[in-house]
Amino acid sequence: MSAGGRVPVYELMGVREVAGGLLLVPPGSAGRAADELRLRLAARELGRGRWEAVAQGFSDVLVARRRPADGGPPVLVKCPRTGEAVRALVRERDAIAVLAAQVRRPELRELLPRTLDSRLGGRPPVLVQEVLPGVPGDVLLSRRPELAAALTASAFDALAELRGATSGSSRDGRMVDGWLGHRLAVLSDRVRWCRGAEGTAGLLALRARLRRELTEHPTEVAWTHGDFTPGNLLLRSPVPNESPDESPNGQPSAPAPAPASGGQPTVTGLVDWADALADGPVVVDRASFALALGWLLEGRSWGEQVVHALRTGGLRRPETGELPLSGVLLAWLWHVSANLEKSRRFARNRRWLREVLVPVLRELAGSAPPPR
């Protein structure tokens, strides 16, 4: 283990919850007795081995890295704490399986974390995935922010290759209603403020604006990740001595391919596919990445950035170029609804609500045209 008994966030190879990352601690200090019990029960199901690192964060999924007793490579073990978390892991497992079956090139399938064992219907529910090599993009950017443009280009290229020939365009109102309806309902159901006059007005204005934009103009449709941010991207640094993917004892935990020329980070994995759609709006991933860059590089909350986009008509970043307002609003809706659906803690987090959710709906409510 590193100094103080903690290991860097990259040691869990891309496990990402919310901004700020995860606190990694030795198993003996895992905290809550319930989590320690989950690990003991999971160990009985998985057979002999040892826990190498445990992640504690804001998620309702307990994530740990385990090395089998036979000396095989470490695996990532995910233990859901709630029913919502079980459903999220089922969605992730199934989305990866479907997408992997559609990807013909082996080198692209290697970007997806394979499911090694799934016991999500068991007691305790457990999902076991392979550990992918690389360092999460947010960690790399915290060290070398000047790589933001190159990292973004690599990320978009990798995602475009995975999508392959699945893209098309649509103005189907029923598809749009499917994208919006459930996510808007999550906000109304989970956040009491959203059921008040101002929150309801904001949600109605958001639905009307997005439905109009998406049905009046062609919308590119394809596989969408749904939470496409630097923290869910694994890369190899263009500088070989900077590559941090090694285990707490200093030995490589998952060797990355040889460095590519040109000084551009190379994508080695895409993780956390719980919010993926086979027929989602492509712009949501680009806009999510742009908003995440604004938070990581400049400390601007998603709420602040979206309010600015509402006032200026769009979002522009040097790494991503110009993004339409409809894409920015979609990415925000995907982000807040997914967080609220995966964990009820967000609905009780006043700071998150105050900085990310409320300002956007207030701006929408204030800018909505009066009823006819």
ZAMARGU-4260 file (C-alpha; in steps of 0.2 Angstrom, whole numbers, plus 5000, padded with zeros to 4 digits):
<rodrens>
0) 5000/5000/5000 | 5005/5018/4998 | 5009/5030/5012 | 4995/5031/5025 | 4987/5015/5019
5) 4978/5023/5004 | 4980/5020/4986 | 4977/5032/4972 | 4960/5033/4963 | 4968/5025/4947
10) 4972/5009/4957 | 4953/5004/4954 | 4956/5007/4936 | 4942/5020/4932 | 4929/5017/4945
15) 4921/5034/4945 | 4906/5041/4955 | 4904/5060/4956 | 4916/5074/4955 | 4930/5073/4968
20) 4933/5054/4965 | 4933/5040/4978 | 4941/5038/4995 | 4951/5022/4994 | 4955/5013/5011
25) 4962/4996/5017 | 4948/4983/5019 | 4950/4984/5038 | 4945/5002/5038 | 4931/5000/5026
30) 4919/5009/5038 | 4902/5003/5040 | 4899/4986/5047 | 4886/4983/5033 | 4900/4985/5020
35) 4912/4974/5029 | 4898/4961/5029 | 4895/4963/5011 | 4913/4959/5007 | 4914/4944/5018
40) 4898/4937/5010 | 4905/4941/4993 | 4921/4932/4997 | 4912/4916/5001 | 4903/4917/4984
45) 4919/4921/4974 | 4931/4908/4983 | 4948/4911/4990 | 4957/4927/4987 | 4961/4943/4995
50) 4955/4961/4994 | 4968/4973/4988 | 4958/4990/4989 | 4941/4996/4993 | 4932/5011/4987
55) 4921/5022/4997 | 4912/5036/4989 | 4895/5044/4986 | 4889/5029/4976 | 4877/5016/4981
60) 4889/5003/4974 | 4903/4996/4985 | 4918/4993/4973 | 4933/4983/4978 | 4948/4975/4969
65) 4951/4957/4973 | 4965/4946/4968 | 4961/4927/4967 | 4971/4915/4977 | 4977/4906/4961
70) 4988/4921/4957 | 4977/4926/4942 | 4975/4945/4938 | 4965/4956/4949 | 4946/4958/4946
75) 4934/4972/4950 | 4920/4967/4962 | 4904/4978/4963 | 4892/4975/4977 | 4876/4985/4976
80) 4870/4993/4992 | 4852/4997/4986 | 4839/4991/4974 | 4842/5006/4963 | 4861/5001/4962
85) 4856/4983/4958 | 4846/4989/4943 | 4860/5001/4938 | 4872/4986/4937 | 4860/4976/4927
90) 4859/4989/4915 | 4878/4991/4914 | 4881/4973/4912 | 4867/4971/4898 | 4873/4986/4888
95) 4891/4981/4888 | 4886/4963/4882 | 4875/4970/4868 | 4887/4983/4862 | 4902/4970/4863
100) 4892/4958/4852 | 4890/4972/4839 | 4908/4977/4839 | 4918/4966/4826 | 4935/4972/4829
105) 4944/4964/4844 | 4954/4979/4848 | 4938/4989/4851 | 4930/4976/4861 | 4945/4977/4873
110) 4940/4994/4877 | 4924/4987/4886 | 4926/4979/4903 | 4921/4961/4902 | 4909/4953/4914
115) 4918/4938/4922 | 4904/4933/4934 | 4886/4940/4937 | 4876/4936/4953 | 4865/4951/4954
120) 4850/4940/4958 | 4860/4932/4973 | 4863/4936/4991 | 4873/4946/4991 | 4871/4953/4973
125) 4888/4954/4965 | 4895/4959/4948 | 4913/4954/4944 | 4922/4963/4929 | 4939/4963/4922
130) 4952/4976/4927 | 4956/4987/4912 | 4973/4995/4911 | 4976/5014/4911 | 4974/5030/4921
135) 4957/5039/4922 | 4956/5054/4912 | 4952/5066/4926 | 4968/5060/4935 | 4978/5063/4920
140) 4970/5080/4917 | 4974/5085/4935 | 4992/5082/4932 | 4993/5088/4914 | 4979/5100/4910
145) 4988/5105/4894 | 4983/5088/4887 | 4964/5092/4887 | 4962/5095/4869 | 4972/5079/4864
150) 4963/5069/4877 | 4946/5075/4871 | 4951/5070/4853 | 4956/5053/4858 | 4940/5051/4868
155) 4929/5056/4854 | 4938/5045/4841 | 4937/5030/4852 | 4918/5032/4855 | 4915/5035/4836
160) 4924/5019/4832 | 4914/5009/4845 | 4898/5016/4838 | 4903/5011/4821 | 4889/5010/4808
165) 4875/5011/4821 | 4871/5030/4819 | 4856/5037/4810 | 4845/5052/4812 | 4827/5054/4819
170) 4813/5066/4822 | 4802/5053/4829 | 4792/5061/4843 | 4789/5045/4852 | 4808/5042/4853
175) 4810/5059/4860 | 4797/5056/4873 | 4806/5041/4878 | 4822/5050/4881 | 4813/5064/4891
180) 4798/5057/4900 | 4807/5045/4912 | 4821/5057/4916 | 4810/5071/4920 | 4799/5060/4930
185) 4814/5055/4941 | 4817/5074/4945 | 4799/5077/4950 | 4798/5061/4960 | 4815/5062/4969
190) 4816/5081/4973 | 4802/5089/4983 | 4807/5106/4976 | 4804/5100/4958 | 4785/5097/4963
195) 4783/5115/4969 | 4778/5129/4957 | 4795/5135/4952 | 4802/5118/4949 | 4787/5112/4940
200) 4787/5127/4928 | 4806/5124/4925 | 4803/5105/4921 | 4788/5110/4909 | 4799/5123/4900
205) 4813/5111/4899 | 4802/5097/4891 | 4794/5110/4879 | 4810/5117/4873 | 4819/5100/4871
210) 4804/5092/4862 | 4803/5106/4850 | 4821/5106/4846 | 4823/5088/4844 | 4807/5085/4833
215) 4810/5100/4822 | 4828/5097/4818 | 4836/5080/4813 | 4844/5072/4828 | 4859/5060/4826
220) 4855/5043/4835 | 4867/5029/4839 | 4874/5021/4854 | 4877/5033/4868 | 4887/5030/4884
225) 4876/5042/4894 | 4889/5047/4907 | 4904/5051/4895 | 4916/5061/4906 | 4935/5060/4908
230) 4933/5050/4924 | 4925/5036/4914 | 4939/5035/4902 | 4955/5025/4904 | 4970/5031/4895
235) 4989/5028/4893 | 4999/5044/4895 | 5009/5050/4880 | 5024/5051/4892 | 5030/5034/4897
240) 5038/5038/4914 | 5022/5046/4919 | 5011/5031/4917 | 5004/5027/4934 | 4995/5011/4932
245) 5004/5000/4945 | 4998/4991/4960 | 5001/4997/4978 | 5017/4986/4979 | 5024/4995/4963
250) 5021/4980/4952 | 5011/4983/4936 | 4993/4978/4939 | 4987/4978/4920 | 5001/4982/4907
255) 4995/4995/4895 | 5000/4994/4876 | 5016/5002/4871 | 5016/5021/4869 | 5009/5028/4853
260) 5019/5041/4843 | 5013/5059/4842 | 5011/5063/4860 | 4992/5060/4861 | 4985/5050/4875
265) 4978/5033/4870 | 4962/5026/4875 | 4963/5009/4884 | 4945/5008/4891 | 4928/5015/4893
270) 4919/5011/4909 | 4902/5014/4918 | 4889/5010/4905 | 4874/5010/4916 | 4866/5024/4907
275) 4870/5018/4889 | 4857/5018/4876 | 4857/5009/4859 | 4847/5023/4851 | 4851/5038/4861
280) 4855/5056/4855 | 4874/5057/4850 | 4876/5075/4856 | 4873/5070/4874 | 4890/5062/4875
285) 4899/5077/4868 | 4890/5089/4879 | 4893/5078/4894 | 4912/5078/4891 | 4912/5097/4888
290) 4903/5100/4904 | 4914/5089/4914 | 4929/5097/4907 | 4922/5114/4913 | 4921/5107/4930
295) 4938/5098/4930 | 4948/5112/4923 | 4940/5127/4929 | 4929/5122/4944 | 4913/5128/4936
300) 4898/5117/4941 | 4887/5109/4929 | 4873/5121/4934 | 4883/5137/4932 | 4889/5131/4914
305) 4871/5126/4909 | 4864/5143/4915 | 4877/5152/4905 | 4873/5142/4890 | 4854/5146/4892
310) 4859/5165/4892 | 4871/5164/4877 | 4862/5151/4867 | 4875/5137/4867 | 4891/5131/4874
315) 4908/5133/4867 | 4925/5125/4873 | 4941/5125/4863 | 4942/5106/4866 | 4925/5102/4859
320) 4920/5116/4848 | 4902/5123/4848 | 4888/5113/4856 | 4870/5117/4853 | 4859/5122/4868
325) 4848/5107/4866 | 4863/5095/4868 | 4869/5105/4883 | 4852/5103/4891 | 4851/5085/4887
330) 4868/5081/4895 | 4862/5090/4910 | 4846/5081/4911 | 4855/5064/4909 | 4867/5069/4922
335) 4855/5074/4936 | 4842/5061/4933 | 4855/5047/4933 | 4863/5053/4949 | 4846/5054/4957
340) 4840/5037/4951 | 4856/5028/4956 | 4856/5035/4974 | 4843/5044/4984 | 4858/5053/4993
345) 4858/5066/4980 | 4840/5072/4984 | 4846/5075/5001 | 4862/5084/4996 | 4857/5103/4998
350) 4874/5109/4990 | 4872/5098/4975 | 4854/5103/4973 | 4858/5122/4975 | 4873/5121/4963
355) 4868/5109/4950 | 4849/5107/4949 | 4840/5122/4955 | 4849/5136/4945 | 4845/5128/4929
360) 4826/5125/4932 | 4825/5142/4939 | 4833/5150/4923 | 4821/5139/4912 | 4806/5144/4923
365) 4810/5163/4921 | 4813/5162/4903 | 4798/5152/4898 | 4785/5161/4887 | 4769/5165/4896
370) 4755/5153/4894 | 4743/5157/4879
</rodrens>
